[in-house]
Structures are given as structure tokens and as C-alpha cells.
Amino acid sequence: MNTSAPSRRPPPSRKAPVLIVAGLALAIAAGWFGWQKFASKGDPTAGLQFATVQRGDIEDVVTATGTLQPRDYVDVGAQVSGQLKKIHVEVGSVVKAGDLLAEIDPTVYLSRVDASRAQLRNLRAQLKDRESQLILAQIQFRRQTALMAEDATTTESLQQAEASLKSAEASLEALRAQIEQNESSLRADEANLQYARILSPMSGTVVSITARQGQTLNTNQSAPTVLRVADLNTMTVQTQVSEADISRLRPGMEAYFTTLGGQGQRWYGKLNKIEPTPTVTNNVVLYNALFDVPNENGRLMTSMTAQVYFVVAQARDVLQVPMGALTVGNRGSRQPGAQTASAQAPASTPAGGVTTMQGPAAASATPRSEMSDSERTARREQRRPREGGDMPVRTRPATVKVQDAEGTITERNITIGVTSRVQAQVVEGLAEGDKVVVGIAGSGPTGNTGQPRQPGMPGPGPRP
């Protein structure tokens, strides 16, 4: 019988699981890398973002913030001092020119008028006495002259009569001048009495009252303002434009604005003027630009805040692409994996045997050779960008990457016109429905996605 002990097996190594896991990880990494490399070779568009060329309206605008004020208004003040006895209107009252707005206590001015009238009556009575004295002096002078001719009087008596006549004439003239002076004083006192009744100088609406009934007004130092009357049928929008943008504005260009409570409604006008003297605040130079808008329904009110858009250039119903798809000022550049093609060239066959179409022929479903003269003219006018709606603006070359129906990406030279912060007008080189590369998937939007605006104020866009 074999009584020897059984043989022991060696314990398993602890390194084996680690090596197995490491091997699996390397295999997965190699497989993923190979798949990515194969996928990238098979699909060159993998990981790219595309946008479709569409038609729409586009505007190049200068934005600014402004306030609304009535175009025509008057600060009605007091022309005489005294206690404000009565205010006959309130804020919001509609008045006509000549309506009574307020009254100042007229007691002092009424007494001055009465005193001036009494003084004038006294002087006119004295005038009659002086006229009688003049007549008497004339009679005495004629008598002394006749007696002297007959040598029946003395020379001294004649001289005294002549002096009395001249004195009576001078006294009468002085009294007449005094009467004229008193008449002038009476007119001034009567005017001050009328000024105690404050009348409206224009037709409009009372928009503010700054004085209180019973308040004492003192006009000796400054003319106190009682209230303001404004014509609200036409409002003026006063905006402050930065010095970087002011050179792009010109009188007569189209402008529109929205308000916080306007629910997206736009009000349109034409830029009237740009004030030459700027406002400097914290070293920031701002210029005032003003334009008028009608306020027929009365929805616009004083001191409203307006988000203003000055239309530098605009184009209606045109082809447009995102700004993120453009490379401006770098025509003809090549990047790996993209073939170049001219916007003016006919159909070409890039690598891969896929035929692509560039140039104006691709921008229209109808070949240009088959268009009539009127259709060609209409298309040229449609493609022509407009500055402020009137003047043509400069076009620029740009480059985009286009994906054709077979998935081939081609770099193409195009011509752009009006540009906003988001979109650019395509004048030549692309057709509606073309797909252009705008970025890499997962990297976020390219380019600017909008214009800054205040809450409740929609940004620029097509005219509603």
C-alpha cells in the first residue's frame, strides 16, 4: 500500500486576470480606432454640420437705444409773480390754443391798472388846462404885437408876452409826453393783468404739471414752469449711436423701432438729422440721431424706451446662408478632403466621378439661355442688394463648402451682398436647397446667432 502524500498543484498567478483585462482593452481600442479610420475614409461628411440655402429677407442694421418725446411741445410758465390761485386742467387734458389753463391772484395787478387809469385821467384834465393857457398866451402875444405896431406898449411887455407863449407851448408838450408815458405804463399793467390768466399757446395734451395750486410763483429770478402741453400726434425718437457706427448713418435712411410693451409691433420712419455735438459719458462718445413717427392711435407715450434699428442695407426674397459657413477674403484655399470649384465654371467632374454644378446656372432652375430679356432683368434686380432700400451696395467674394447629392464636399467661390450678424445674401454661386458646411457636430453653433436686445424686444428681421 502506497502511503506517500498526494502532490500539490502550484497556486494560480495573480497577474493573469490583469493581463487578460489589458489585452481586451487594447483590442477594443484598436478596433475602435480602426473603425473610426475606416468610417472617416468611407464618409467624409461624418461629424459635420450642414445648413440649407433658403430664401428670405435680410437686413444690415445699426442698433441703438432711444427714448420717445413729442415733436412739438411747450413748457408753459408764469410771466408774473403771485400766488397760483387755480389750475383748471389736469394731466391728460386735451386743450386748444387760447384755453384757460391756470390763474394767478390778480389783486395786485388789478390795483395797478386802476391807479394807472386814474393817473391818466388826471393828466388829460391837466392837458385841457394847459391848452387853455396856451390859447391865452397866444392872444396876449398878438395883442402886444398890435400895440407895438402903434407904439402903444413897451418892448418889455411884448417880450413878456412872447416868453409866456413859449412857456405855455413847452408846458403843453411836456404834459403830452407825460400822458404818453402813462399810457404806456397802463398798457404794461393791463398786460400783466392778462398774464395772470395763463392760456394755452398751442393745441395738444397736458402731459405734466409741475406747480401746485396755492404755490407762490416768483418770476424775478427765473420763469417758473407750471405745466407742459404737447402735440402727441407725432413723436420724435432720440437715439444715442456710438462713434463706431455713426459713420454708417445718413439722413433719409429707413429706421424702425420696437417698444417693451408693443408686443413686437414696429414703427417706421426716416432719419431726420444727426446732431454734430456728441455726448461724452465715461469716455464713451455718443451722437444723437433723431427721426419722427406718426402716433395716430396714441399708443406711443412720452419717455418710452425704444430699441431702434437703422437699416443700412436690405434685400428681400433672396438666397441666404449662415455667416458661419463663409470664409471671406480667402478665395481658392484648399483644405484636406475638399475639391475646389469656380463659381463661374461650368459643370465639372471632381474626384470620385460625381458631377457638380457651380455658377449662375446652378442658382436657378431655369437655364439663363432659356430666359427672356424681362426675366433676366428681373433676376438681376432681385439679386441686387439695396442700401437703405435705395442704393446698391458693394458685393464681396467668399468661399463655402457645398455637399452635392452624392455626398461629395466641394469648396466653392461665391459672391455675397447684404450681411447681417447671422445671415449673408448669396448673389451668385449657390442655388436654393444647396447644403453648406457650417461647422463640426457637437461643437456648438458657429458665428453669431443673433443681435443683443432687451427683454420683450424682438430683433431685426423682415417687415411684417
C-alpha positions as CSV (number, residue, x, y, z in Angstrom):
1,M,0.0,0.0,0.0
2,N,1.4,3.4,-1.1
3,T,1.2,5.8,1.9
4,S,3.0,8.7,0.2
5,A,1.3,12.2,0.4
6,P,-0.5,13.5,-2.7
7,S,1.3,16.0,-4.9
8,R,0.4,19.8,-4.6
9,R,-0.5,21.9,-7.6
10,P,1.1,25.3,-7.9
11,P,-1.2,28.3,-6.9
12,P,-2.6,30.3,-9.9
13,S,-0.8,33.5,-10.7
14,R,-2.5,36.8,-9.7
15,K,-1.1,38.5,-12.9
16,A,-3.3,36.5,-15.2
17,P,-6.6,38.5,-14.8
18,V,-4.7,41.8,-15.2
19,L,-3.2,40.7,-18.4
20,I,-6.5,39.5,-19.7
21,V,-8.2,42.8,-19.0
22,A,-5.3,44.7,-20.5
23,G,-5.5,42.6,-23.6
24,L,-9.2,43.1,-24.0
25,A,-8.8,46.9,-23.6
26,L,-6.1,47.1,-26.2
27,A,-8.2,45.0,-28.6
28,I,-11.3,47.3,-28.1
29,A,-9.1,50.4,-28.6
30,A,-7.6,49.1,-31.7
31,G,-11.0,48.1,-33.1
32,W,-12.5,51.5,-32.3
33,F,-9.5,53.3,-33.9
34,G,-9.7,51.1,-37.0
35,W,-13.5,51.6,-37.3
36,Q,-13.1,55.4,-36.9
37,K,-10.4,55.4,-39.6
38,F,-12.5,53.3,-41.9
39,A,-15.6,55.3,-41.3
40,S,-13.8,58.6,-41.9
41,K,-12.4,57.2,-45.2
42,G,-15.8,55.9,-46.2
43,D,-17.9,59.0,-45.1
44,P,-16.0,62.3,-45.4
45,T,-19.1,64.2,-44.1
46,A,-19.1,62.4,-40.7
47,G,-19.0,64.9,-37.9
48,L,-20.0,67.9,-39.9
49,Q,-22.9,70.3,-39.5
50,F,-24.9,71.4,-42.6
51,A,-27.3,74.2,-43.4
52,T,-29.6,74.5,-46.3
53,V,-29.6,77.6,-48.6
54,Q,-33.0,79.2,-48.3
55,R,-34.8,82.3,-49.5
56,G,-35.8,85.2,-47.1
57,D,-35.3,88.8,-46.2
58,I,-32.1,90.1,-44.8
59,E,-31.1,93.4,-43.3
60,D,-27.8,95.0,-42.2
61,V,-28.8,97.3,-39.3
62,V,-27.2,99.6,-36.7
63,T,-28.9,99.1,-33.4
64,A,-29.3,101.7,-30.7
65,T,-31.5,102.5,-27.7
66,G,-33.6,105.6,-27.7
67,T,-36.5,107.4,-26.0
68,L,-39.7,108.9,-27.3
69,Q,-40.6,112.6,-26.9
70,P,-43.3,114.7,-28.5
71,R,-42.0,116.5,-31.5
72,D,-43.9,119.7,-30.6
73,Y,-44.3,120.7,-27.0
74,V,-44.3,123.9,-24.9
75,D,-43.3,124.4,-21.3
76,V,-46.0,126.8,-20.1
77,G,-44.7,129.2,-17.4
78,A,-45.8,132.2,-15.4
79,Q,-44.9,135.7,-16.7
80,V,-45.9,137.5,-13.5
81,S,-45.3,136.7,-9.8
82,G,-48.0,135.9,-7.4
83,Q,-50.0,133.1,-5.8
84,L,-51.2,130.3,-8.1
85,K,-54.9,130.7,-7.4
86,K,-56.4,128.0,-9.6
87,I,-55.3,125.2,-12.1
88,H,-58.1,124.4,-14.5
89,V,-56.6,121.3,-16.1
90,E,-55.1,118.0,-15.1
91,V,-52.6,115.6,-16.7
92,G,-54.1,114.1,-19.8
93,S,-56.5,117.0,-20.5
94,V,-56.9,117.9,-24.2
95,V,-56.7,121.6,-24.8
96,K,-56.9,124.1,-27.7
97,A,-54.9,127.2,-28.3
98,G,-56.2,130.0,-26.1
99,D,-57.9,127.8,-23.5
100,L,-57.5,128.9,-19.8
101,L,-55.0,126.7,-18.0
102,A,-54.4,128.4,-14.7
103,E,-54.9,131.7,-12.9
104,I,-52.6,133.8,-10.7
105,D,-54.2,136.0,-8.0
106,P,-54.8,139.3,-10.0
107,T,-55.4,141.6,-7.0
108,V,-52.1,143.5,-7.2
109,Y,-52.2,143.9,-11.0
110,L,-55.8,145.0,-11.0
111,S,-55.0,147.8,-8.5
112,R,-52.1,148.9,-10.6
113,V,-54.3,149.1,-13.6
114,D,-56.8,151.2,-11.7
115,A,-54.1,153.5,-10.4
116,S,-52.7,154.0,-13.9
117,R,-56.1,154.8,-15.4
118,A,-56.8,157.3,-12.6
119,Q,-53.4,159.0,-13.2
120,L,-54.1,159.1,-16.9
121,R,-57.4,160.8,-16.4
122,N,-55.7,163.4,-14.2
123,L,-53.1,164.2,-16.8
124,R,-55.7,164.5,-19.5
125,A,-57.6,167.0,-17.4
126,Q,-54.3,169.0,-16.9
127,L,-53.9,168.9,-20.7
128,K,-57.1,170.8,-21.2
129,D,-55.9,173.4,-18.7
130,R,-52.6,173.8,-20.4
131,E,-54.3,174.1,-23.8
132,S,-56.4,176.9,-22.4
133,Q,-53.3,178.7,-21.0
134,L,-51.6,178.3,-24.4
135,I,-54.6,180.0,-26.1
136,L,-54.5,182.8,-23.6
137,A,-50.8,183.3,-24.2
138,Q,-51.3,183.4,-27.9
139,I,-54.0,186.1,-27.6
140,Q,-51.8,188.2,-25.3
141,F,-48.9,187.9,-27.7
142,R,-50.9,189.0,-30.7
143,R,-52.3,192.0,-28.7
144,Q,-48.9,193.1,-27.6
145,T,-47.7,192.8,-31.2
146,A,-50.5,195.0,-32.5
147,L,-49.9,197.6,-29.7
148,M,-46.2,197.7,-30.5
149,A,-47.1,198.5,-34.1
150,E,-49.0,201.6,-32.9
151,D,-46.3,202.4,-30.4
152,A,-48.9,201.9,-27.7
153,T,-46.9,199.4,-25.5
154,T,-43.4,198.9,-24.3
155,T,-40.9,196.5,-25.6
156,E,-40.7,194.8,-22.2
157,S,-44.4,194.0,-22.3
158,L,-44.1,192.4,-25.8
159,Q,-41.1,190.3,-24.6
160,Q,-43.1,189.1,-21.6
161,A,-46.0,188.1,-23.8
162,E,-43.7,186.2,-26.2
163,A,-42.0,184.4,-23.3
164,S,-45.3,183.4,-21.8
165,L,-46.4,182.0,-25.1
166,K,-43.3,179.8,-25.5
167,S,-43.6,178.6,-21.9
168,A,-47.2,177.6,-22.5
169,E,-46.2,175.7,-25.6
170,A,-43.4,173.9,-23.8
171,S,-45.5,173.0,-20.8
172,L,-48.2,171.6,-23.1
173,E,-45.6,169.4,-24.9
174,A,-44.2,168.2,-21.6
175,L,-47.7,167.2,-20.4
176,R,-48.4,165.4,-23.6
177,A,-45.2,163.4,-23.3
178,Q,-46.2,162.6,-19.7
179,I,-49.6,161.4,-20.9
180,E,-47.9,159.1,-23.5
181,Q,-45.7,157.7,-20.8
182,N,-48.6,156.9,-18.5
183,E,-50.5,155.4,-21.4
184,S,-47.5,153.0,-21.9
185,S,-47.5,152.2,-18.2
186,L,-51.2,151.5,-18.4
187,R,-50.7,149.1,-21.3
188,A,-48.0,147.3,-19.3
189,D,-50.2,147.0,-16.2
190,E,-53.1,145.7,-18.3
191,A,-50.7,143.1,-19.9
192,N,-49.6,141.9,-16.5
193,L,-53.2,141.7,-15.5
194,Q,-53.9,139.5,-18.6
195,Y,-50.8,137.4,-17.8
196,A,-52.4,136.5,-14.5
197,R,-54.6,134.3,-16.7
198,I,-52.3,131.5,-18.1
199,L,-53.6,130.5,-21.6
200,S,-52.5,127.5,-23.7
201,P,-50.2,128.6,-26.5
202,M,-51.0,125.6,-28.7
203,S,-53.4,122.7,-29.1
204,G,-52.4,119.5,-27.6
205,T,-52.4,117.4,-24.4
206,V,-51.3,118.3,-20.9
207,V,-48.5,115.8,-20.3
208,S,-47.2,117.2,-16.9
209,I,-48.0,119.7,-14.2
210,T,-45.0,120.9,-12.1
211,A,-46.7,123.6,-10.0
212,R,-49.2,123.2,-7.2
213,Q,-52.4,125.2,-6.6
214,G,-51.7,127.8,-3.9
215,Q,-48.0,127.9,-4.7
216,T,-46.3,131.3,-4.8
217,L,-44.5,131.9,-8.1
218,N,-41.6,134.3,-8.4
219,T,-40.6,135.5,-11.8
220,N,-37.9,137.9,-10.7
221,Q,-35.1,135.2,-10.7
222,S,-36.4,132.7,-13.3
223,A,-39.6,132.0,-15.2
224,P,-41.3,129.2,-13.2
225,T,-42.8,126.3,-15.3
226,V,-46.4,125.5,-14.5
227,L,-47.1,122.7,-16.9
228,R,-46.3,121.2,-20.3
229,V,-48.6,121.0,-23.3
230,A,-47.5,118.6,-26.2
231,D,-48.8,117.5,-29.5
232,L,-48.8,113.7,-29.3
233,N,-49.8,113.1,-32.9
234,T,-46.2,113.0,-33.9
235,M,-43.4,111.6,-31.8
236,T,-39.6,112.1,-32.1
237,V,-37.3,109.1,-31.3
238,Q,-34.0,110.4,-29.9
239,T,-31.3,107.7,-30.0
240,Q,-27.7,107.6,-29.0
241,V,-25.4,106.0,-31.5
242,S,-21.8,105.1,-30.8
243,E,-19.0,106.8,-32.7
244,A,-18.1,103.4,-34.3
245,D,-21.5,103.2,-36.0
246,I,-22.4,106.9,-36.6
247,S,-20.4,107.0,-39.9
248,R,-22.8,104.3,-41.4
249,L,-25.9,106.5,-40.9
250,R,-27.1,109.3,-43.2
251,P,-30.3,111.4,-43.1
252,G,-33.2,109.9,-45.1
253,M,-32.3,106.3,-44.4
254,E,-35.1,104.0,-43.1
255,A,-35.4,103.3,-39.4
256,Y,-37.8,101.4,-37.2
257,F,-38.1,100.6,-33.6
258,T,-40.0,98.4,-31.1
259,T,-41.1,99.1,-27.5
260,L,-41.2,96.9,-24.4
261,G,-45.0,96.8,-24.4
262,G,-45.5,96.9,-28.1
263,Q,-45.9,93.1,-28.5
264,G,-43.5,93.1,-31.4
265,Q,-45.1,95.9,-33.3
266,R,-42.8,98.1,-35.4
267,W,-43.0,101.8,-36.1
268,Y,-41.2,103.0,-39.2
269,G,-39.7,106.4,-40.0
270,K,-36.9,108.2,-41.8
271,L,-33.7,109.5,-40.1
272,N,-34.1,113.3,-39.9
273,K,-30.8,114.5,-38.6
274,I,-27.7,113.7,-36.7
275,E,-26.6,116.2,-34.1
276,P,-23.0,117.2,-34.6
277,T,-22.2,117.7,-30.9
278,P,-21.7,114.4,-29.1
279,T,-22.5,113.4,-25.6
280,V,-19.4,112.1,-23.7
281,T,-20.1,109.8,-20.7
282,N,-17.2,107.9,-19.0
283,N,-15.1,108.5,-22.1
284,V,-17.8,106.9,-24.3
285,V,-18.7,109.2,-27.3
286,L,-22.4,109.0,-28.4
287,Y,-24.2,111.0,-31.1
288,N,-27.9,111.9,-31.1
289,A,-29.8,110.6,-34.1
290,L,-33.5,111.7,-34.4
291,F,-36.4,110.7,-36.5
292,D,-40.2,111.2,-36.4
293,V,-43.0,108.7,-36.4
294,P,-46.8,109.3,-36.6
295,N,-48.8,108.4,-33.5
296,E,-52.3,108.2,-34.9
297,N,-53.6,105.6,-32.4
298,G,-51.9,107.2,-29.4
299,R,-50.1,104.0,-28.4
300,L,-46.7,105.8,-28.2
301,M,-46.2,107.8,-25.0
302,T,-43.6,110.2,-23.6
303,S,-40.3,108.8,-22.3
304,M,-41.0,105.3,-23.7
305,T,-37.8,103.2,-24.3
306,A,-37.3,102.2,-27.9
307,Q,-35.0,99.6,-29.4
308,V,-34.1,101.3,-32.7
309,Y,-32.8,99.7,-35.9
310,F,-31.3,101.8,-38.7
311,V,-31.4,99.9,-42.0
312,V,-28.0,100.3,-43.6
313,A,-28.8,97.8,-46.4
314,Q,-31.6,95.3,-47.1
315,A,-32.6,92.7,-49.6
316,R,-36.0,91.0,-50.0
317,D,-36.7,87.4,-51.0
318,V,-33.1,86.5,-51.7
319,L,-30.9,83.4,-51.2
320,Q,-29.0,83.4,-47.9
321,V,-26.6,81.3,-46.0
322,P,-25.4,81.4,-42.4
323,M,-22.3,83.6,-41.7
324,G,-20.7,80.6,-40.1
325,A,-20.5,78.8,-43.5
326,L,-18.5,81.6,-45.1
327,T,-14.7,82.2,-45.5
328,V,-14.4,85.8,-46.6
329,G,-11.3,87.1,-48.2
330,N,-9.7,83.6,-48.7
331,R,-10.8,82.5,-52.2
332,G,-9.3,79.4,-53.7
333,S,-8.0,77.9,-50.5
334,R,-7.9,74.2,-50.3
335,Q,-8.3,72.0,-47.2
336,P,-7.8,68.3,-47.0
337,G,-10.6,66.3,-48.3
338,A,-12.2,69.1,-50.4
339,Q,-12.0,69.8,-54.1
340,T,-12.1,73.4,-55.4
341,A,-14.5,74.6,-58.0
342,S,-15.1,78.1,-59.5
343,A,-18.5,79.8,-59.2
344,Q,-18.1,80.8,-62.8
345,A,-17.1,77.4,-64.2
346,P,-19.5,75.0,-66.0
347,A,-20.3,71.5,-64.7
348,S,-17.2,69.7,-63.7
349,T,-16.4,66.1,-62.5
350,P,-14.3,66.1,-59.3
351,A,-12.5,63.1,-57.9
352,G,-14.9,60.2,-57.3
353,G,-16.8,60.7,-60.6
354,V,-19.5,62.9,-59.1
355,T,-20.6,65.8,-61.3
356,T,-21.2,69.1,-59.5
357,M,-22.8,72.3,-60.9
358,Q,-21.5,75.8,-60.0
359,G,-22.0,79.3,-61.1
360,P,-25.1,81.2,-62.0
361,A,-26.6,78.2,-63.8
362,A,-26.9,76.4,-60.5
363,A,-28.7,79.4,-58.9
364,S,-31.8,79.0,-61.0
365,A,-33.8,76.0,-62.0
366,T,-34.3,77.7,-65.4
367,P,-31.1,77.9,-67.6
368,R,-30.2,81.5,-68.4
369,S,-30.1,80.8,-72.1
370,E,-33.8,79.9,-71.9
371,M,-34.8,83.1,-70.1
372,S,-36.4,86.1,-71.8
373,D,-34.9,89.6,-71.6
374,S,-37.5,90.6,-69.0
375,E,-36.8,87.5,-66.8
376,R,-33.0,88.2,-67.0
377,T,-33.6,91.9,-65.9
378,A,-36.0,90.8,-63.1
379,R,-33.4,88.3,-61.8
380,R,-30.6,90.9,-61.9
381,E,-32.8,93.4,-60.0
382,Q,-33.8,90.7,-57.5
383,R,-30.2,89.8,-56.8
384,R,-29.0,93.4,-56.5
385,P,-28.7,94.3,-52.8
386,R,-30.0,97.6,-51.7
387,E,-28.6,100.0,-49.2
388,G,-31.3,101.5,-47.1
389,G,-33.7,100.3,-49.7
390,D,-32.5,102.6,-52.4
391,M,-28.8,102.5,-53.2
392,P,-26.9,99.4,-54.4
393,V,-24.1,98.2,-52.0
394,R,-20.8,96.6,-52.7
395,T,-20.6,92.8,-53.2
396,R,-17.8,90.7,-51.9
397,P,-16.3,87.3,-52.7
398,A,-16.4,84.5,-50.2
399,T,-15.9,80.7,-50.1
400,V,-18.2,78.0,-48.8
401,K,-18.1,74.2,-48.7
402,V,-21.0,72.6,-50.5
403,Q,-22.3,69.0,-50.3
404,D,-23.7,67.6,-53.5
405,A,-26.4,64.9,-54.0
406,E,-23.7,62.2,-53.8
407,G,-22.3,63.5,-50.6
408,T,-19.1,64.9,-52.1
409,I,-17.9,68.2,-50.4
410,T,-16.7,70.8,-52.8
411,E,-15.2,74.2,-51.9
412,R,-16.9,76.8,-54.0
413,N,-16.3,80.5,-54.6
414,I,-19.5,82.6,-54.3
415,T,-20.4,86.3,-54.2
416,I,-22.2,87.8,-51.2
417,G,-24.1,91.0,-50.8
418,V,-26.0,92.2,-47.7
419,T,-24.9,90.6,-44.5
420,S,-26.3,90.7,-41.0
421,R,-24.8,89.2,-37.9
422,V,-26.3,85.8,-38.7
423,Q,-27.0,85.6,-42.4
424,A,-25.4,86.6,-45.7
425,Q,-27.1,87.2,-49.0
426,V,-25.9,85.0,-51.9
427,V,-25.7,87.0,-55.1
428,E,-24.0,84.2,-57.2
429,G,-22.7,80.8,-56.7
430,L,-25.4,78.8,-54.8
431,A,-28.9,77.6,-55.5
432,E,-31.9,77.3,-53.2
433,G,-31.7,73.9,-51.4
434,D,-27.9,73.6,-51.5
435,K,-26.3,72.2,-48.4
436,V,-23.3,74.0,-47.0
437,V,-20.9,73.1,-44.1
438,V,-21.4,75.4,-41.1
439,G,-19.2,73.6,-38.5
440,I,-18.4,70.4,-36.7
441,A,-21.2,68.4,-35.0
442,G,-21.2,68.8,-31.2
443,S,-19.0,72.0,-31.3
444,G,-22.0,74.3,-30.9
445,P,-23.3,76.9,-33.3
446,T,-20.8,78.8,-35.4
447,G,-20.9,82.5,-35.8
448,N,-23.2,84.9,-34.1
449,T,-26.6,83.6,-33.6
450,G,-28.4,86.9,-33.1
451,Q,-28.3,90.5,-32.1
452,P,-28.4,91.7,-28.5
453,R,-31.8,93.1,-27.5
454,Q,-33.7,93.9,-24.4
455,P,-36.3,91.6,-23.0
456,G,-39.5,91.8,-24.9
457,M,-38.0,93.5,-27.9
458,P,-37.7,91.3,-31.0
459,G,-34.6,91.6,-33.1
460,P,-34.4,92.8,-36.7
461,G,-35.9,90.8,-39.5
462,P,-38.4,91.0,-42.4
463,R,-41.0,93.7,-42.4
464,P,-44.3,92.2,-41.0
